[in-house]
Amino acid sequence: MLTLFFVENLPTTVGEQYLFDNEDALHAIRVLRTNIGEIFNLGDGNGSWARVQVEVVNKKSLEVKVLETGFEAPLPQSFTVIQAIPKGDRAKEAVELCTVGGADRIVMWAASRSIGKSDEKLDKLQITAREASKQSRRLRIPSVVGVATTENIIDEIAKSDLAIVLHEGASAKISELISTDPKKILIIVGPEGGLTEAEVDTFAAAGAKVALLGRPILRSAHAGLAALSAVNTALSVW
């Protein structure tokens, strides 16, 4: 599969000459050692793409020619992951994993037992989502928003067709909760200290389904990817 880079001013005309000169271009030149004649994809992060071929390699930019353009429509399903803020760099890890797992939105949540703080890191976490999108060749970069309160999560549940709360004390399996064809799916991941009973009861009362992810207890930063995998498989998206 061709390498993917993102640009703000995506070229859209076949045959067009385009100057690729952002930080991604520097990476292509200095790290990937991109040469004349090589072909890769450019994207705008919202589904539009252009396949280009290198014609000139400069010190800090590439001059390319547009070979083909297109648009990848979004899936019928949209996935939002509510991620309780983990400590340290695990917030970055959670965003990276949820991105490669197909999340469309990642909402950082200040749960009762959250240790970490991400209100000053949202810009950096959005960059993480962008980089993870490049690595996984996904043309749509998920949005990273927050910091949400528990009340905000209740509103998110009301807007979803299916909301799943991951809880180690649950008995129901994710596969048992998907009996329809939901379009707006919400996955709620608690902090490493676990959800409080009050949080679980509040979300369940708001309409969320409480589910066990499996016998092994995953880290908070890893649970979102595992849940996305399970739901995508149950919906036959994967």
Secondary structure by P-SEA (a helix, b strand, c coil): ccbbbbbccccccccbbbbbccaaaaaacccccccccccbbbbccccbbbbbbbccccccbbbbbbcbbbbbbcccbbbbbbccccccaaaaaaaaaaaaacccbbbbbbcccccccccccaaaaaaaaaaaaaaacccbbbbbbccccaaaaaaaaaaccbbbbbbccccccccccccccccbbbbbbbccccccaaaaaaaaaabbbbbbcccccccccaaaaaaaaaaaaaaccc
